[in-house]
Amino acid sequence: MTATAVTRKPVRWGRIALHLGCLAALLVMLYPLAWLLATSLKPADEVIASLDLLPGHLEWSNYETAFEGVNDVSIWRLLSNSLIIAGGAVLGNVISCSLAAYAFARLRFRFRGPLFAFMIATIMLPHHAVLIPQYIIFNQLGLVNTYWPLILPKFLATEAFFVFLIVQFMRGLPRELEEAARIDGCGPFRSFFQVVLPLTRPALITTAIFTFIWTWNDFFTQLIYLFDPDKFTLTLALRSFVDASSTSAFGPMFAMSVIALLPIVLFFLAFQRFLVEGMASSGLKG
């Protein structure tokens, strides 16, 4: 009877160190979120005086005050305003950017290259450089203090980043599909809606996710165009909450911050799989 030696795999200390480093980085990134959740349950005096992460006792009245809203506007009205603006921005970017991307990626027309380069160059243009001209235009049209200045530009393919993202995805699609559709009598619009657009779903969902997050968290643009408290979003309500109640409203302010963060988390969790697919895919998977 021969004894067989049991071979043990060597301990890979490098992999263990890598995992520990990733875990430490994860804890550092999650600490602000944990601090926000804990502070939303602290009394106002404990927020400033105490450096402890966990509250001494739970102050659930912070959330009761947050749900009452600010300036006689309920939190449900603020939430609906944010959803209207974010939903309109998502719809506008998905429609307009996909149409512009299809023109640059699949159609051939004069000055296509220079126009695409000019569009890409606008990514480096600061938003503040066009803010005053846009405000003058919307003010002359009588659209200030409405949702249109926040939604209408999204239907004009003004987000060059998303156009570029969808263009790169469409360039990975085989042209034989459109050629077959053209033989069957499909024109450019029908080829776009029935052939190209369904295959571009990962890139479109990626556009929708980033647009929703960026629009939901936007503060400066909404501060410029919205004056009426009934039209305020959750982001603007946070500033109004502090202005209305001074320094004694830290607890409710952080409670409202948690409420404002919740839709983003739910939206990301619902479409996380498509986000990874859209960022990683460069063509069709067989």
BALOBA-1460 file (C-alpha; in Angstrom, 3 decimals):
// residues 286
<rec num="1" residu="m" x="0.000" y="0.000" z="0.000"/>
<rec num="2" residu="t" x="1.564" y="3.224" z="-1.164"/>
<rec num="3" residu="a" x="1.004" y="6.446" z="0.665"/>
<rec num="4" residu="t" x="0.102" y="9.385" z="-1.458"/>
<rec num="5" residu="a" x="1.400" y="12.734" z="-0.426"/>
<rec num="6" residu="v" x="-1.202" y="15.381" z="0.037"/>
<rec num="7" residu="t" x="-0.177" y="18.515" z="-1.783"/>
<rec num="8" residu="r" x="-1.248" y="21.754" z="-0.245"/>
<rec num="9" residu="k" x="-1.695" y="24.880" z="-2.211"/>
<rec num="10" residu="p" x="0.693" y="27.610" z="-1.117"/>
<rec num="11" residu="v" x="-0.832" y="30.512" z="0.692"/>
<rec num="12" residu="r" x="-1.023" y="33.435" z="-1.695"/>
<rec num="13" residu="w" x="-0.265" y="36.339" z="0.573"/>
<rec num="14" residu="g" x="-0.470" y="38.777" z="-2.320"/>
<rec num="15" residu="r" x="-4.098" y="37.853" z="-3.003"/>
<rec num="16" residu="i" x="-4.947" y="38.087" z="0.697"/>
<rec num="17" residu="a" x="-3.334" y="41.523" z="0.894"/>
<rec num="18" residu="l" x="-5.277" y="42.592" z="-2.205"/>
<rec num="19" residu="h" x="-8.582" y="41.498" z="-0.668"/>
<rec num="20" residu="l" x="-7.792" y="43.231" z="2.606"/>
<rec num="21" residu="g" x="-6.875" y="46.399" z="0.723"/>
<rec num="22" residu="c" x="-10.149" y="46.292" z="-1.245"/>
<rec num="23" residu="l" x="-12.084" y="45.733" z="1.983"/>
<rec num="24" residu="a" x="-10.355" y="48.711" z="3.619"/>
<rec num="25" residu="a" x="-11.122" y="50.890" z="0.588"/>
<rec num="26" residu="l" x="-14.771" y="49.743" z="0.709"/>
<rec num="27" residu="l" x="-15.044" y="50.720" z="4.373"/>
<rec num="28" residu="v" x="-13.560" y="54.147" z="3.642"/>
<rec num="29" residu="m" x="-16.062" y="54.737" z="0.821"/>
<rec num="30" residu="l" x="-19.029" y="53.518" z="2.884"/>
<rec num="31" residu="y" x="-18.149" y="55.573" z="5.959"/>
<rec num="32" residu="p" x="-19.798" y="58.808" z="4.691"/>
<rec num="33" residu="l" x="-23.006" y="56.881" z="4.012"/>
<rec num="34" residu="a" x="-22.921" y="55.295" z="7.459"/>
<rec num="35" residu="w" x="-22.259" y="58.707" z="8.998"/>
<rec num="36" residu="l" x="-25.220" y="60.167" z="7.123"/>
<rec num="37" residu="l" x="-27.588" y="57.423" z="8.303"/>
<rec num="38" residu="a" x="-26.375" y="57.714" z="11.885"/>
<rec num="39" residu="t" x="-26.514" y="61.515" z="11.946"/>
<rec num="40" residu="s" x="-30.079" y="61.516" z="10.633"/>
<rec num="41" residu="l" x="-31.092" y="59.876" z="13.924"/>
<rec num="42" residu="k" x="-29.154" y="62.216" z="16.230"/>
<rec num="43" residu="p" x="-30.482" y="65.212" z="18.162"/>
<rec num="44" residu="a" x="-29.370" y="68.616" z="16.892"/>
<rec num="45" residu="d" x="-26.980" y="69.295" z="19.777"/>
<rec num="46" residu="e" x="-25.362" y="65.878" z="19.423"/>
<rec num="47" residu="v" x="-24.679" y="66.418" z="15.716"/>
<rec num="48" residu="i" x="-22.335" y="69.316" z="16.478"/>
<rec num="49" residu="a" x="-20.948" y="68.395" z="19.898"/>
<rec num="50" residu="s" x="-20.391" y="64.643" z="19.581"/>
<rec num="51" residu="l" x="-17.802" y="62.950" z="17.372"/>
<rec num="52" residu="d" x="-19.223" y="59.458" z="17.897"/>
<rec num="53" residu="l" x="-20.567" y="57.664" z="14.867"/>
<rec num="54" residu="l" x="-23.526" y="56.041" z="16.611"/>
<rec num="55" residu="p" x="-26.176" y="58.278" z="18.197"/>
<rec num="56" residu="g" x="-26.641" y="58.328" z="21.943"/>
<rec num="57" residu="h" x="-30.375" y="57.789" z="21.479"/>
<rec num="58" residu="l" x="-32.495" y="57.532" z="18.351"/>
<rec num="59" residu="e" x="-34.299" y="60.734" z="17.377"/>
<rec num="60" residu="w" x="-37.049" y="59.470" z="15.072"/>
<rec num="61" residu="s" x="-38.696" y="62.888" z="15.115"/>
<rec num="62" residu="n" x="-36.088" y="64.004" z="12.567"/>
<rec num="63" residu="y" x="-37.842" y="61.906" z="9.927"/>
<rec num="64" residu="e" x="-41.250" y="63.115" z="11.061"/>
<rec num="65" residu="t" x="-40.083" y="66.704" z="10.562"/>
<rec num="66" residu="a" x="-38.541" y="65.828" z="7.204"/>
<rec num="67" residu="f" x="-41.789" y="64.250" z="5.960"/>
<rec num="68" residu="e" x="-43.642" y="67.444" z="6.831"/>
<rec num="69" residu="g" x="-41.613" y="69.222" z="4.133"/>
<rec num="70" residu="v" x="-40.476" y="72.842" z="4.055"/>
<rec num="71" residu="n" x="-42.177" y="76.162" z="3.289"/>
<rec num="72" residu="d" x="-45.629" y="74.532" z="3.560"/>
<rec num="73" residu="v" x="-44.706" y="72.129" z="0.746"/>
<rec num="74" residu="s" x="-45.001" y="68.426" z="1.542"/>
<rec num="75" residu="i" x="-42.191" y="66.047" z="0.842"/>
<rec num="76" residu="w" x="-44.432" y="64.164" z="-1.602"/>
<rec num="77" residu="r" x="-44.757" y="67.304" z="-3.709"/>
<rec num="78" residu="l" x="-40.981" y="67.790" z="-3.608"/>
<rec num="79" residu="l" x="-40.479" y="64.152" z="-4.560"/>
<rec num="80" residu="s" x="-42.917" y="64.394" z="-7.471"/>
<rec num="81" residu="n" x="-41.181" y="67.541" z="-8.744"/>
<rec num="82" residu="s" x="-37.833" y="65.752" z="-8.717"/>
<rec num="83" residu="l" x="-39.314" y="62.751" z="-10.502"/>
<rec num="84" residu="i" x="-40.891" y="64.951" z="-13.199"/>
<rec num="85" residu="i" x="-37.603" y="66.713" z="-13.939"/>
<rec num="86" residu="a" x="-35.484" y="63.557" z="-13.774"/>
<rec num="87" residu="g" x="-37.967" y="61.534" z="-15.846"/>
<rec num="88" residu="g" x="-38.215" y="64.241" z="-18.513"/>
<rec num="89" residu="a" x="-34.423" y="64.511" z="-18.685"/>
<rec num="90" residu="v" x="-34.066" y="60.740" z="-19.069"/>
<rec num="91" residu="l" x="-36.681" y="60.601" z="-21.831"/>
<rec num="92" residu="g" x="-35.127" y="63.542" z="-23.664"/>
<rec num="93" residu="n" x="-31.563" y="62.253" z="-23.515"/>
<rec num="94" residu="v" x="-32.479" y="58.724" z="-24.577"/>
<rec num="95" residu="i" x="-34.483" y="59.925" z="-27.597"/>
<rec num="96" residu="s" x="-32.310" y="62.784" z="-28.835"/>
<rec num="97" residu="c" x="-28.897" y="61.277" z="-28.113"/>
<rec num="98" residu="s" x="-29.803" y="57.975" z="-29.766"/>
<rec num="99" residu="l" x="-30.996" y="59.784" z="-32.911"/>
<rec num="100" residu="a" x="-27.858" y="61.932" z="-33.065"/>
<rec num="101" residu="a" x="-25.646" y="58.920" z="-32.421"/>
<rec num="102" residu="y" x="-27.319" y="56.946" z="-35.214"/>
<rec num="103" residu="a" x="-26.663" y="59.788" z="-37.648"/>
<rec num="104" residu="f" x="-22.978" y="59.983" z="-36.729"/>
<rec num="105" residu="a" x="-22.423" y="56.212" z="-36.511"/>
<rec num="106" residu="r" x="-24.435" y="54.782" z="-39.417"/>
<rec num="107" residu="l" x="-25.328" y="57.537" z="-41.893"/>
<rec num="108" residu="r" x="-23.028" y="59.230" z="-44.364"/>
<rec num="109" residu="f" x="-23.449" y="62.937" z="-44.959"/>
<rec num="110" residu="r" x="-21.295" y="65.941" z="-45.693"/>
<rec num="111" residu="f" x="-19.082" y="67.298" z="-42.888"/>
<rec num="112" residu="r" x="-19.924" y="64.350" z="-40.668"/>
<rec num="113" residu="g" x="-16.352" y="64.131" z="-39.333"/>
<rec num="114" residu="p" x="-15.912" y="67.854" z="-38.477"/>
<rec num="115" residu="l" x="-19.385" y="68.025" z="-36.908"/>
<rec num="116" residu="f" x="-18.672" y="64.985" z="-34.760"/>
<rec num="117" residu="a" x="-15.336" y="66.455" z="-33.681"/>
<rec num="118" residu="f" x="-17.030" y="69.768" z="-32.855"/>
<rec num="119" residu="m" x="-19.622" y="67.934" z="-30.774"/>
<rec num="120" residu="i" x="-16.921" y="66.044" z="-28.860"/>
<rec num="121" residu="a" x="-15.107" y="69.329" z="-28.207"/>
<rec num="122" residu="t" x="-18.169" y="70.652" z="-26.374"/>
<rec num="123" residu="i" x="-17.504" y="68.115" z="-23.605"/>
<rec num="124" residu="m" x="-14.581" y="70.303" z="-22.497"/>
<rec num="125" residu="l" x="-16.801" y="73.403" z="-22.415"/>
<rec num="126" residu="p" x="-17.703" y="74.353" z="-18.816"/>
<rec num="127" residu="h" x="-21.396" y="74.417" z="-18.051"/>
<rec num="128" residu="h" x="-21.071" y="77.885" z="-16.528"/>
<rec num="129" residu="a" x="-19.910" y="79.284" z="-19.881"/>
<rec num="130" residu="v" x="-23.311" y="78.686" z="-21.479"/>
<rec num="131" residu="l" x="-25.439" y="79.262" z="-18.400"/>
<rec num="132" residu="i" x="-25.956" y="83.021" z="-18.905"/>
<rec num="133" residu="p" x="-26.845" y="82.784" z="-22.649"/>
<rec num="134" residu="q" x="-29.275" y="79.955" z="-21.903"/>
<rec num="135" residu="y" x="-30.853" y="81.901" z="-19.066"/>
<rec num="136" residu="i" x="-31.342" y="84.950" z="-21.315"/>
<rec num="137" residu="i" x="-33.001" y="82.808" z="-23.987"/>
<rec num="138" residu="f" x="-35.358" y="81.072" z="-21.568"/>
<rec num="139" residu="n" x="-36.129" y="84.362" z="-19.840"/>
<rec num="140" residu="q" x="-37.119" y="85.963" z="-23.147"/>
<rec num="141" residu="l" x="-39.316" y="82.951" z="-23.894"/>
<rec num="142" residu="g" x="-41.006" y="83.308" z="-20.493"/>
<rec num="143" residu="l" x="-39.925" y="79.836" z="-19.367"/>
<rec num="144" residu="v" x="-38.037" y="80.824" z="-16.224"/>
<rec num="145" residu="n" x="-39.550" y="79.398" z="-13.019"/>
<rec num="146" residu="t" x="-40.850" y="76.411" z="-14.988"/>
<rec num="147" residu="y" x="-39.505" y="72.919" z="-15.599"/>
<rec num="148" residu="w" x="-38.835" y="73.552" z="-19.297"/>
<rec num="149" residu="p" x="-35.303" y="74.996" z="-18.929"/>
<rec num="150" residu="l" x="-34.333" y="71.813" z="-17.097"/>
<rec num="151" residu="i" x="-35.991" y="69.377" z="-19.525"/>
<rec num="152" residu="l" x="-36.126" y="70.994" z="-22.972"/>
<rec num="153" residu="p" x="-32.315" y="71.033" z="-23.622"/>
<rec num="154" residu="k" x="-32.264" y="67.271" z="-23.093"/>
<rec num="155" residu="f" x="-34.475" y="66.820" z="-26.185"/>
<rec num="156" residu="l" x="-31.895" y="68.687" z="-28.303"/>
<rec num="157" residu="a" x="-28.998" y="66.215" z="-27.865"/>
<rec num="158" residu="t" x="-26.934" y="68.667" z="-25.843"/>
<rec num="159" residu="e" x="-25.198" y="65.920" z="-23.830"/>
<rec num="160" residu="a" x="-22.174" y="65.119" z="-26.007"/>
<rec num="161" residu="f" x="-20.941" y="62.462" z="-23.590"/>
<rec num="162" residu="f" x="-24.011" y="60.286" z="-24.100"/>
<rec num="163" residu="v" x="-23.963" y="60.816" z="-27.864"/>
<rec num="164" residu="f" x="-20.350" y="59.654" z="-27.933"/>
<rec num="165" residu="l" x="-21.189" y="56.661" z="-25.730"/>
<rec num="166" residu="i" x="-24.002" y="55.493" z="-27.996"/>
<rec num="167" residu="v" x="-21.955" y="56.171" z="-31.151"/>
<rec num="168" residu="q" x="-19.182" y="53.879" z="-29.920"/>
<rec num="169" residu="f" x="-21.716" y="51.168" z="-29.169"/>
<rec num="170" residu="m" x="-23.461" y="51.464" z="-32.528"/>
<rec num="171" residu="r" x="-20.176" y="51.261" z="-34.401"/>
<rec num="172" residu="g" x="-19.736" y="47.755" z="-32.989"/>
<rec num="173" residu="l" x="-22.983" y="46.521" z="-34.515"/>
<rec num="174" residu="p" x="-22.636" y="44.612" z="-37.805"/>
<rec num="175" residu="r" x="-23.796" y="46.570" z="-40.846"/>
<rec num="176" residu="e" x="-25.116" y="43.407" z="-42.469"/>
<rec num="177" residu="l" x="-28.251" y="43.728" z="-40.340"/>
<rec num="178" residu="e" x="-29.078" y="47.133" z="-41.801"/>
<rec num="179" residu="e" x="-28.207" y="45.988" z="-45.302"/>
<rec num="180" residu="a" x="-30.635" y="43.082" z="-44.937"/>
<rec num="181" residu="a" x="-33.300" y="45.490" z="-43.653"/>
<rec num="182" residu="r" x="-32.624" y="47.826" z="-46.581"/>
<rec num="183" residu="i" x="-33.140" y="44.934" z="-49.006"/>
<rec num="184" residu="d" x="-36.497" y="44.274" z="-47.341"/>
<rec num="185" residu="g" x="-37.483" y="47.883" z="-48.039"/>
<rec num="186" residu="c" x="-36.644" y="49.571" z="-44.728"/>
<rec num="187" residu="g" x="-35.563" y="53.194" z="-44.830"/>
<rec num="188" residu="p" x="-33.185" y="54.894" z="-42.366"/>
<rec num="189" residu="f" x="-35.871" y="55.605" z="-39.767"/>
<rec num="190" residu="r" x="-37.354" y="52.133" z="-39.887"/>
<rec num="191" residu="s" x="-33.889" y="50.552" z="-39.724"/>
<rec num="192" residu="f" x="-33.131" y="52.696" z="-36.708"/>
<rec num="193" residu="f" x="-36.283" y="51.889" z="-34.760"/>
<rec num="194" residu="q" x="-36.611" y="48.198" z="-35.681"/>
<rec num="195" residu="v" x="-32.992" y="47.049" z="-36.069"/>
<rec num="196" residu="v" x="-30.431" y="49.331" z="-34.421"/>
<rec num="197" residu="l" x="-32.382" y="50.692" z="-31.456"/>
<rec num="198" residu="p" x="-33.274" y="47.295" z="-29.884"/>
<rec num="199" residu="l" x="-29.621" y="46.209" z="-30.117"/>
<rec num="200" residu="t" x="-28.481" y="49.435" z="-28.445"/>
<rec num="201" residu="r" x="-30.477" y="48.783" z="-25.281"/>
<rec num="202" residu="p" x="-27.445" y="48.447" z="-22.939"/>
<rec num="203" residu="a" x="-26.070" y="51.833" z="-24.028"/>
<rec num="204" residu="l" x="-29.509" y="53.432" z="-23.742"/>
<rec num="205" residu="i" x="-29.995" y="52.082" z="-20.223"/>
<rec num="206" residu="t" x="-26.539" y="53.362" z="-19.266"/>
<rec num="207" residu="t" x="-27.553" y="56.780" z="-20.580"/>
<rec num="208" residu="a" x="-30.789" y="56.650" z="-18.623"/>
<rec num="209" residu="i" x="-29.060" y="55.698" z="-15.366"/>
<rec num="210" residu="f" x="-26.423" y="58.434" z="-15.510"/>
<rec num="211" residu="t" x="-28.961" y="61.028" z="-16.638"/>
<rec num="212" residu="f" x="-31.289" y="60.159" z="-13.776"/>
<rec num="213" residu="i" x="-28.516" y="60.319" z="-11.168"/>
<rec num="214" residu="w" x="-26.990" y="63.565" z="-12.469"/>
<rec num="215" residu="t" x="-30.369" y="65.282" z="-12.828"/>
<rec num="216" residu="w" x="-31.625" y="64.109" z="-9.453"/>
<rec num="217" residu="n" x="-28.481" y="65.413" z="-7.720"/>
<rec num="218" residu="d" x="-28.375" y="68.660" z="-9.681"/>
<rec num="219" residu="f" x="-28.563" y="71.731" z="-7.499"/>
<rec num="220" residu="f" x="-27.040" y="74.709" z="-9.276"/>
<rec num="221" residu="t" x="-29.189" y="74.637" z="-12.433"/>
<rec num="222" residu="q" x="-32.389" y="74.125" z="-10.462"/>
<rec num="223" residu="l" x="-31.411" y="76.963" z="-8.138"/>
<rec num="224" residu="i" x="-31.046" y="79.307" z="-11.123"/>
<rec num="225" residu="y" x="-34.356" y="78.536" z="-12.835"/>
<rec num="226" residu="l" x="-36.797" y="77.663" z="-10.029"/>
<rec num="227" residu="f" x="-38.124" y="80.345" z="-7.657"/>
<rec num="228" residu="d" x="-41.542" y="79.124" z="-6.526"/>
<rec num="229" residu="p" x="-41.356" y="76.764" z="-3.478"/>
<rec num="230" residu="d" x="-44.154" y="74.674" z="-5.008"/>
<rec num="231" residu="k" x="-41.793" y="73.826" z="-7.872"/>
<rec num="232" residu="f" x="-38.783" y="73.014" z="-5.666"/>
<rec num="233" residu="t" x="-37.110" y="69.627" z="-5.811"/>
<rec num="234" residu="l" x="-35.708" y="67.651" z="-2.903"/>
<rec num="235" residu="t" x="-32.261" y="69.088" z="-3.593"/>
<rec num="236" residu="l" x="-33.490" y="72.667" z="-3.309"/>
<rec num="237" residu="a" x="-35.603" y="71.776" z="-0.285"/>
<rec num="238" residu="l" x="-32.475" y="70.830" z="1.650"/>
<rec num="239" residu="r" x="-31.148" y="74.375" z="1.327"/>
<rec num="240" residu="s" x="-34.537" y="75.847" z="2.162"/>
<rec num="241" residu="f" x="-34.768" y="73.601" z="5.215"/>
<rec num="242" residu="v" x="-31.579" y="75.062" z="6.652"/>
<rec num="243" residu="d" x="-32.576" y="78.633" z="5.772"/>
<rec num="244" residu="a" x="-35.977" y="78.222" z="7.408"/>
<rec num="245" residu="s" x="-34.892" y="76.585" z="10.653"/>
<rec num="246" residu="s" x="-31.288" y="77.803" z="11.014"/>
<rec num="247" residu="t" x="-28.741" y="75.570" z="12.788"/>
<rec num="248" residu="s" x="-31.321" y="73.663" z="14.849"/>
<rec num="249" residu="a" x="-32.469" y="71.655" z="11.814"/>
<rec num="250" residu="f" x="-29.372" y="69.539" z="11.233"/>
<rec num="251" residu="g" x="-31.119" y="66.314" z="12.177"/>
<rec num="252" residu="p" x="-34.147" y="66.784" z="9.876"/>
<rec num="253" residu="m" x="-31.854" y="68.014" z="7.115"/>
<rec num="254" residu="f" x="-29.828" y="64.788" z="7.200"/>
<rec num="255" residu="a" x="-33.053" y="62.785" z="7.435"/>
<rec num="256" residu="m" x="-34.288" y="64.459" z="4.261"/>
<rec num="257" residu="s" x="-30.892" y="63.746" z="2.673"/>
<rec num="258" residu="v" x="-31.414" y="60.042" z="3.343"/>
<rec num="259" residu="i" x="-34.891" y="60.227" z="1.803"/>
<rec num="260" residu="a" x="-33.476" y="62.009" z="-1.259"/>
<rec num="261" residu="l" x="-30.756" y="59.362" z="-1.605"/>
<rec num="262" residu="l" x="-33.143" y="56.415" z="-1.506"/>
<rec num="263" residu="p" x="-34.611" y="56.752" z="-5.071"/>
<rec num="264" residu="i" x="-31.113" y="56.862" z="-6.568"/>
<rec num="265" residu="v" x="-30.111" y="53.682" z="-4.763"/>
<rec num="266" residu="l" x="-33.290" y="51.886" z="-5.853"/>
<rec num="267" residu="f" x="-32.903" y="53.080" z="-9.443"/>
<rec num="268" residu="f" x="-29.286" y="51.909" z="-9.564"/>
<rec num="269" residu="l" x="-30.073" y="48.509" z="-8.037"/>
<rec num="270" residu="a" x="-32.887" y="47.955" z="-10.524"/>
<rec num="271" residu="f" x="-30.693" y="48.607" z="-13.581"/>
<rec num="272" residu="q" x="-27.230" y="47.665" z="-12.293"/>
<rec num="273" residu="r" x="-26.976" y="44.623" z="-14.568"/>
<rec num="274" residu="f" x="-27.696" y="46.701" z="-17.670"/>
<rec num="275" residu="l" x="-25.218" y="49.363" z="-16.548"/>
<rec num="276" residu="v" x="-22.360" y="46.870" z="-16.394"/>
<rec num="277" residu="e" x="-23.402" y="45.375" z="-19.730"/>
<rec num="278" residu="g" x="-23.585" y="48.792" z="-21.377"/>
<rec num="279" residu="m" x="-20.161" y="49.893" z="-20.155"/>
<rec num="280" residu="a" x="-18.451" y="46.596" z="-21.026"/>
<rec num="281" residu="s" x="-20.106" y="45.631" z="-24.309"/>
<rec num="282" residu="s" x="-18.646" y="46.703" z="-27.624"/>
<rec num="283" residu="g" x="-20.775" y="44.622" z="-29.992"/>
<rec num="284" residu="l" x="-23.059" y="41.630" z="-30.209"/>
<rec num="285" residu="k" x="-22.670" y="38.565" z="-28.036"/>
<rec num="286" residu="g" x="-23.073" y="35.256" z="-29.750"/>
